[in-house]
Each structure stands twice: as C-alpha cells, then as structure tokens.
C-alpha cells in the first residue's frame, strides 16, 4: 500500500482530473465509486478495482479497513492520502473517505429484446435514473437500455443513487430505442395517463420490456406508437402524474407481485 502526500504527485493529479471530469472518465473508460456501500457492492459482484484510494483517518474505520484488506490481499493497487488531499477528490459530504477507480463495463450490445428489460428514453435526472436502476435490480430485471439523450448511467450521482444496482445489471447506453423496439421479441409496455388499461389488470407474468421517458415530456411519440401496450397507474388524489422513478417502481413490483402470486 502506497502513501501519497504531495498534491504534485502525478498519480494524484490524474485522480483529480478523473474525479472531476466526466469527459476524462469517458476517455479513460473508467468510473469512480465512492463510499463503503458502493465499494463493497463492487467487490461482491464485480471483483477488484483498478485502484483503491483511502483517506488516512479511514484506516481507523473497521469496515473500510476490511475492504482495503480485501483489495490488498487480492493484489489491487491501493494508496493512502492525507484527509485534506482526499477531500479534494471527494464528491460526498461527511462520507467515509474511500474511493474505488474501476473499469466502466462495456456490454456487448443485444440488438433484439428477448427478456425482461427497461428502456429509458431521454431520462434527464441522475437521481431518477439511479432510482430506476435500483428498483429494476431489486425486481429481478437484468437489462437496461438507455437512449443517447439519457443521463450517463455511470456518473457519480447515478452510481450513488443506485446504491450498487449497477453491478447486478447489464446497462447499454446510446441505444437506438426505435430500432430496438421494432426488433423486440417481447411486448413493450409504456405507461400513459390516457391509457384505458390499468397496470394492475395487465398480464405482467410474461417476459416484457418497460418503456419510460423524459420527466416532463414523457416518451417520444414515435416510440410510444411502437409500444405494444399502454397502461395507466390509477391514483385517487388530485395529482396529474407521478414521478417517473415512482412510476417505474410501481410497475416493477406489480410485476413481482403477479409472478409470486401466479395471478
């Protein structure tokens, strides 16, 4: 385990660029995980990081020290920084000073939908995207397809919001959802407040793909026209619509309920 104490150290300068710039991360093909929960999830489901970075004070934190030990024993590179240098890299207030640098997964694109999936059309908010990823993983869905206009799935904000769900999913980005929807072998369902059918009456036991769109504009008209079925989520209060992440969670777990109940 190496200690770095100078802000002029080349590796430290590289880390500053990586943690502060989405463009640098994309060019390097790397992502930044911060915090015990994310780093532990990565170790459990994906393997060792390219680099483990820890603040000096965190060496006294039992859980973080245990994660560091697993990385060290596995042969991963580990560095310790003075807390002041670590905080320059951090995007989390009052968090445990632990960062993993990992290779951003690049899944081989599947041009035909054959199993449960989520399709996201121009979803903008990182918090919504992370929440949908987390709900999808919890519901047993394994594939997520994001259009070119959707927020970056591997941004630090989305990673923190998803709480480790990324490592249970196969995420495809910059996907032509029109072409994918035309080639699907499973029905595509979209939610619409104008739909006559309720999500609670739809048959969700079969394999299917859920389609969700922009927070304000919803799914594009072209995509919506290709959806095989449209369902509404009934609600009693005088609210025009639900947040897209809440909408997705309701759909996913109604699907779970039907499959468990068999009805």
C-alpha positions, 0 to 999 in steps of 0.5 A: 500500500502506497502513501501519497502526500504531495498534491504534485504527485502525478498519480494524484493529479490524474485522480483529480482530473478523473474525479472531476471530469466526466469527459476524462472518465469517458476517455479513460473508460473508467468510473469512480465509486465512492463510499463503503456501500458502493465499494463493497457492492463492487467487490461482491459482484464485480471483483477488484478495482483498478485502484483503491484510494483511502483517506488516512483517518479511514484506516481507523474505520473497521469496515473500510479497513476490511475492504482495503484488506480485501483489495490488498490481499487480492493484489489491487493497487491501493494508496493512502492520502492525507484527509485534506488531499482526499477531500479534494477528490471527494464528491460526498459530504461527511462520507467515509473517505474511500474511493474505488477507480474501476473499469466502466463495463462495456456490454456487448450490445443485444440488438433484439429484446428477448427478456425482461428489460427497461428502456429509458428514453431521454431520462434527464435526472441522475437521481431518477435514473439511479432510482430506476436502476435500483428498483429494476435490480431489486425486481429481478430485471437484468437489462437496461437500455438507455437512449443517447439523450439519457443521463450517463448511467455511470456518473457519480450521482447515478452510481450513488443513487443506485446504491450498487444496482449497477453491478447486478445489471447489464446497462447499454447506453446510446441505444437506438430505442426505435430500432430496438423496439421494432426488433423486440421479441417481447411486448413493450409496455409504456405507461400513459395517463390516457391509457384505458388499461390499468397496470394492475389488470395487465398480464405482467407474468410474461417476459416484457420490456418497460418503456419510460421517458423524459420527466416532463415530456414523457416518451417520444411519440414515435416510440410510444406508437411502437409500444405494444401496450399502454397502461395507466397507474390509477391514483385517487388524489388530485395529482396529474402524474407521478414521478417517473422513478415512482412510476417505474417502481410501481410497475416493477413490483406489480410485476413481482407481485403477479409472478409470486402470486401466479395471478 
